[in-house]
Amino acid sequence: MMEGYSFSGIFYPDEKQAGQGGDCSMEIQALKQILQENGIVGAGGAGFPTYAKLDERAEIILMNCAECEPLLKLHRQLLEQHCEEILKTFDGIARTVGAKEAVIGIKREYKAAVKAIDRYIDAYPNMRIQLLDSAYPMGDEVVLIYEATGRVIRPGGLPIEEGVAVFNVETLYNAFRALEQQTPVMDKLVTVVGEVEHPLTVRVPIGAFIGDVVAYAGGIRVKNPAYLVGGPMMGNLAEESDVVTKTTNAIIVLDRTHVLIQRKNRNAAIDLNRAAASCCQCETCTSLCPRHMLGHPIEPHKFMRSAANKDFQDTNVFLNTLFCSSCGLCENFSCPQGLSPRSLIADYKLGLRKAGVKPPAVASAPVSKAREYRKAPEERLEARLGLSKYDVDAPLQPDGYWKGERQIHKVKIPLSQHIGAPAVPVVEKGAEVSCGQCIAKPAEGLSVAIHSSVDGKVREVTDKYIVIVCN
């Protein structure tokens, strides 16, 4: 870690030049090194290393406070409690890359967080709020960029091609902690909701086991629980023995008979047979597809027709699945038959990628004029999925809460918690480590460091994870 760096040392090397443009490439490189060495990645989604997003082409930087998935609470809660620090960091990054504007994309229903922003935003003349509708998937990067800036990201393209870089709230707070407190990413905020006695949002060590984290929410109210990690739409089923990573935003506890759990436990062959028997080509999946409405050539109804009937005459139908964001709206909201276009598309995407097939180069069609009338209200989505009763307060607990009565005694820290190459271990079995100590260095290429989340002794080191037993 680079010692002694802060906002004054990185963002404003000369206060007289702050905000006046000019060549700031050296400052960008210094900031990149700090973010990489402190293990900062997108705190949600795929975990793209944050340092790689710092680019002088960024004309607009965008803060994502849209909580893309239903039931999640942590970003609005964090912004409400640490708004001053987050906005300061956001402004500093904008100055460093030379962005002309910093935009905060936040749903208008997050009134407490919006009020907190209003308290501090006047100090930053190049920063503004963009209030967003409570629709799904508003937190999707491509959708958010259009809503907040009017810019359209081409199919398969990167935001920086349109001069935009996006950071979510927790990522910015992690950058603040690294810069001001010399604290690397060693813990994660997680919202725990569903069939639990006391829903909450809690900061836990990276590598904590799912079962241990759920215990902080009190007893489980169902006999046969299932754990949905990440969110009800795009999350994955997990076991109690799975662990929290840098991208774990939520753990949703549901009964195994719940419709979402049944859909996650799907059978691809049955899904294809159901599509062949029931898909009536109503096109609702395509008409409500958020990416299709922005001009991307993803047409789920055509894919369902071709896949179900083994019709491979038009290969573009299959190649265009690579543009799907896997938001799940088509199968969890749109389809009147309850079919599974998102899941089947995901299967085909995986097969194409394993075969080395890359997305074709295509241009966006014009944004649909009907787009504004085809947004999926989050409230209706929750009702459709039987989640409305779980949309309750999940209070943010104070830091260190996990060290109470149910203190975590062991962590299993994955070496790959981000897009890019896994980190390389720098500790051996039997070593004593302290909380925040680097235990794996960045690999060559796109990669970030990994740090110990507890004080303890290293029990096991592999090329995939490091196990530490707490002192």
C-alpha positions, -999 to +999 in steps of 0.1 A: +000+000+000+012+035-007+014+052+027+003+087+034-018+094+004-051+113+007-073+136-013-048+165-011-019+143-023-036+125-052-066+145-063-053+180-057-015+180-060-017+217-065-048+233-050-045+263-075-049+239-104-078+219-089-106+218-113-087+237-140-081+207-163-046+201-178-026+169-179-034+148-148-020+114-161+005+111-133-023+116-108-044+090-125-015+065-124-009+071-087-046+067-079-048+035-101-020+020-080-037+028-047-070+013-059-053-018-073-032-024-042-061-019-019-082-045-038-110-022-049-134-036-074-171-030-083-189-038-051-216-058-069-221-074-103-191-089-119-165-070-098-146-051-125-114-037-110-120+000-103-085+012-113-091+000-149-121+024-151-099+055-146-095+070-180-089+105-193-117+099-220-143+101-192-163+132-198-190+122-173-186+100-142-218+085-129-226+072-094-250+043-094-274+044-064-303+026-081-301-007-061-307-027-094-322-057-076-354-056-055-351-059-017-315-045-016-309-017+009-272-012+014-263+015-012-290+040-001-282+033+036-245+038+030-250+070+011-273+084+038-248+077+066-215+086+048-226+111+021-200+137+028-171+112+024-186+096-007-193+129-025-158+141-017-144+110-032-167+112-062-156+148-069-120+139-065-122+111-091-139+135-115-111+160-111-084+134-115-097+120-148-107+155-159-144+148-162-167+178-169-196+165-149-203+141-120-239+127-120-256+109-091-282+085-104-306+077-075-342+066-073-364+094-062-380+071-036-348+071-016-358+102+002-334+100+031-304+095+008-315+123-015-319+146+015-283+138+026-270+146-009-288+179-009-270+188+023-235+186+007-239+189-031-237+227-033-200+224-025-194+207-059-205+229-088-199+202-114-221+177-096-258+171-101-285+146-091-305+126-116-337+113-100-347+079-114-380+060-116-385+029-094-383+005-123-363-026-130-335-029-140-327+008-134-293-001-119-282-019-151-252+001-163-265+006-199-300+016-187-286+039-160-263+057-185-292+064-208-315+076-180-289+099-165-270+112-196-291+104-227-261+085-241-265+051-257-239+024-252-235+004-284-243-034-283-213-051-267-196-017-261-180-002-230-193+030-213-159+047-218-165+046-256-193+072-249-171+091-224-188+077-193-174+058-163-198+043-137-190+036-100-215+024-074-219+038-039-200+012-019-171+012-044-167+050-039-168+045-001-141+018-004-120+043-024-125+068+004-114+043+030-083+034+010-073+070+005-081+086+038-078+057+062-053+034+044-079+006+047-081-020+020-112-040+010-115-066+037-152-066+045-185-062+027-219-048+034-246-074+029-284-071+032-300-102+048-338-104+042-366-129+035-376-156+059-355-143+088-366-129+122-347-096+120-338-084+085-307-062+085-277-049+066-244-058+082-207-054+075-190-088+076-155-100+068-147-111+032-148-149+032-174-152+060-197-183+055-232-176+043-247-196+073-227-174+097-239-142+081-276-153+081-273-160+118-270-122+125-306-118+112-319-141+140-338-173+134-349-187+101-387-189+099-390-219+075-380-255+079-364-259+045-346-227+036-328-219+004-303-190+000-304-167-029-272-146-031-270-114-051-307-106-056-339-123-066-336-116-103-299-122-112-287-139-080-276-175-077-285-203-053-259-208-025-252-232+004-244-223+040-208-233+032-204-207+004-188-174+013-192-137+010-170-120-016-164-084-026-195-085-049-220-101-024-248-075-019-276-096-005-286-129+010-323-137+005-336-166+026-367-183+010-385-215+014-374-242-011-409-242-025-409-206-034-413-199-072-379-182-075-361-211-060-380-236-082-370-215-113-333-215-102-335-253-098-344-256-135-338-283-161-327-270-195-342-299-214-376-294-198-374-256-204-368-263-241-397-287-243-420-262-226-409-235-250-417-258-280-452-266-265-462-233-251-444-203-266-471-184-286-447-158-300-466-130-283-433-110-283-439-096-248-404-107-237-389-086-265-413-057-262-403-053-225-366-061-229-347-031-215-317-036-238-340-041-269-358-009-261-324+009-262-317-004-297-297-036-289-304-065-312-316-089-286-349-105-294-359-132-269-390-143-287-370-151-319-345-170-299-372-190-282-387-199-315-354-210-331-341-228-300-373-247-293-376-258-329-339-264-335-340-239-364-305-227-371-311-209-404-307-175-389-275-177-368-278-141-357-307-150-334-281-171-314-252-147-318-272-118-305-278-137-272-243-123-263-259-089-260-283-101-233-277-086-198-294-115-181-316-092-161-343-119-160-372-096-167-384-117-196-389-149-176-398-134-142-422-107-153-429-105-190-438-141-202-475-149-197-466-186-200-439-186-173-413-198-197-375-193-193-359-173-221-333-157-198-321-190-185-320-207-220-302-176-234-276-179-206-270-215-215-264-205-252-242-176-242-220-198-221-216-223-249-207-196-274-181-181-250-165-215-243-162-219-281-144-186-283-172-168-302-173-131-297-202-107-301-207-095-337-200-058-345-234-042-348-248-007-344-276+003-322-311+008-336-329+040-326-342+040-290-378+029-290-404+056-287-424+032-266-396+028-240-411+051-214-443+031-214-427-003-211-407+001-179-414-026-153-424-010-120-404-025-091-434-027-069-453-048-094-423-070-100-420-077-063-457-086-062-455-109-092-426-127-076-442-130-042-416-108-026-437-078-014-439-090+022-401-091+024-396-055+013-392-043+049-366-022+068-332-039+071-314-015+093-277-009+087-258-021+117-227-004+132-193-015+120-179-043+141-214-058+147-201-092+135-177-093+165-205-097+190-221-128+204-221-146+170-185-137+162-171-154+130-143-179+138-131-188+103-130-173+068-124-188+034-111-160+011-113-166-027-084-154-048-107-146-077-134-121-066-131-099-097-130-099-135-094-107-145-067-129-133-068-144-097-045-128-071-013-147-063-009-159-026+020-143-007+015-162+026+020-198+035+002-223+057+008-216+094+015-179+090+000-154+115-018-126+096-035-094+108-067-078+095-059-058+064-027-075+056-021-083+019-023-121+015-023-122-023-008-098-047-022-088-081-014-111-109-001-100-143-027-082-163-061-072-150-060-081-113-062-067-077-047-076-043-066-096-017-063-089+020-070-108+052-103-099+067-095-111+102-066-115+127-057-152+127-036-181+115-035-194+079-048-229+079-048-236+041-035-220+009-045-232-026-046-216-060-083-208-054-086-197-018-069-190+015-085-203+048-078-183+080-088-193+115-095-163+137-075-156+169 
